[in-house]
Amino acid sequence: MPMATDGGRLTFHACPPTQRRRGTCLMLTNEHGVVVTGAARGIGRAIATKLALEGCRVVAADIDAIELEEVAHEIGAYAAPGDAASAEGAAALVAQAREHLKAIDAWYGNAGVDRGRGLDATEQDWASSWDINVMAHVRAAQLLLPEWLDRGEGRFVVTASAAGLLTMLTAPSYSVTKHAALAFAEWLSATYRHRGVVVQAICPQGVKTSMLDRAGRVQEILSHDAALDPADVAEFVWQSAQDDRFLVLPHGRVAAYYKARAADTDAWLVNMNHLQVRLENSEQEPPL
């Protein structure tokens, strides 16, 4: 099983031979067809690139058709532009992927948004966050699970963020919907694990993407937890695809934070509030 260290080096333990059987550990190979949403940039692009380099047959999806075509051409993937979060878009994507791949073996739901700040987040911010960060996974699962249950295997991967395990200061709509995405992934795993469906939740902390750039002071306050390159996250995700560990934690410290939160929630909230105070104080100072 994959393990992360805080020193920036990643170490891995392979899926035990006793688990390499149908319904327990779907080992991705060049025989497998995979779909990656949110593939035009950031973590999604890096995951699609890594999967293609490892020989998987990749269908890359994103609402940004221009950037998606560039990525698909670069890595040799099939481009499926469109809104994978909507019911119609999800159905169209699954249909295209099945036509191109014949069978979808793994689904990487990476599309996500961070909209609105604090209690100023609008109704539309909340609605779009819910639709993209949560319902996109629900709709994909509704379309994929029947076939996978018949086959007795399939891999469903949700990019939930460390915000889904912990929280993200200043961003309630992002935190709430990422918690919901994680909860849905947990439900899928608890319900269908014995029927061959492997479910994983990717929960990175800081990753060098445009979303992190928009975090501003929050990232400065949390700068002691070094941000990873998307390619590093993709490498960790690939290694995690060799077993069925539910939580995929590229940042080693996230596991410690998660345990601390569970062990003493009040103490954890006090510490988070201290960070909030630091954030508010820093906003009164010139930028670093």
CORWOBEL-V257829 format. One line per field, one symbol per residue. ss: DSSP state (H for helix, E for strand, C for the rest). psi: psi as a letter, one per 20 degrees, with the letter a starting at -180 (. if undefined). Layout:
ss->???
psi->???
This chain:
ss->CEEECCCCCEEECCCCHHHCCCCCCCCCCCCCEEEEECCCCHHHHHHHHHHHHCCCEEEEEECCHHHHHHHHHHHCCEEEECCCCCHHHHHHHHHHHHHHHCCCCEEEECCCCCCCCHHHCCHHHHHHHHHHHHHHHHHHHHHHHHHHHHHCCEEEEEECCHHHHCCCCCCHHHHHHHHHHHHHHHHHHHHHHHHCEEEEEECCCCECCHHHHHHCHHHHHCCCCCCECHHHHHHHHHHHCCCCCCEECCCHHHHHHHHHHHHCHHHHHHHHHHHHHHHHHHCCCCCC
psi->qqqqqijippqqprpqhiimrpignnopaiiqpqpoqkjhrbgggggggggghiiqopopqqhnhghghggghhikrppnqrnihqgghgggggggghhgigpohqponipqqopqpbiiprhhggghggggifhhgghghhhhggghhhhjqqpoppohqhhhhdroqimghggghhgggghgggggghhjgijjoppqopmqdppnrhhhhihchghghkiinpqqqhhgghghgghhijakpgponhohhhggggghghhnhghghghhhhhggggghhiiqqq.
